[in-house]
Amino acid sequence: MEHHPDRDVRPRSGPGRILTVEFDGPPIDRDAPITREELEKSLRHVSGADVRITAVRSATRFTDNARQATTYRLGRVLLAGDAAHVHSPFGGQGLNLGIGDAMNLGWKLAAAVQGWSSDGLLDTYTSERHPIGAWVLNWTSAQVALMRTDPRSRALRDIVSDLLDTTTGTTYMARKISGYWQGYGDDPVIGRTAPDLVLADGTRLGEHLHDGKGLLVSAEVDGYADRVDSVKADHSGMLVRPDGIVAWAGSDGLEDALTTWFGAAS
């Protein structure tokens, strides 16, 4: 296929599926039904061939529109998923991002409804998730830039492809696109996803987070039994939030962490 600076065509997974990409701006009406004639015109445009489409079983239109709300909370209004951020779907980043929003917000919202949340707990939803959303928007914008078919973009894509052929490059890309690196703050442990430890009773840490409570590992404290479960493990002390994020680990400050994330002791 001859390359053009404003269009591309490539097969999709599964028989009878194809993706056309045009870089000449968004459709006039994003909400208009997708017709056979529109698909045929697009396919002819990007391929340069006199293609005839006889039937369409399903069709989807999307753009690389990238927008993010300035805050995810305004009083009693909270935004998550596509309501908080939109971006190109390439790389499948949107699903993980939306689930991450829900995991972060769900238990905090429940704490507010149940009346035990600390002051400012709901505000941490924006402060924690907004930077992650901004990163994904930046990442997907870079992906779209690499897809462009002009000579300079193709030259850059060749360089990136060479980097991805290295172990370091592949590891970097897999870590980034999977979201494994994501966390809150700069601490290498606190604010990161808790390891799925094997506990003293043979169960795993993750099994104890199903009921929406926090989890205190190898430590004890009074006044939080209604919000935080306690378990034993051959591991230093650790406090895990209901969303699986480490809130405290093996040092002073447990009471402060409990108050911050789980309110005052009962």
Secondary structure by P-SEA (a helix, b strand, c coil): ccccccccccccccccbbbbbbcccccccccccccaaaaaaaaaaaaccccccccccbbbbbccbbbbbccccccccccccccccccccccaaaaaaaaaaaaacaaaaaaaaacccccccccccccccaaaaaaaaaaaaaaaaaacccaaaaaaaaaaaaaaacaaaaaaaaaaaaccccccccccccccccccccccccccccccccccbbbbccccccccccccccccccccbbbbcccccccccccccaaaaaaacccccc
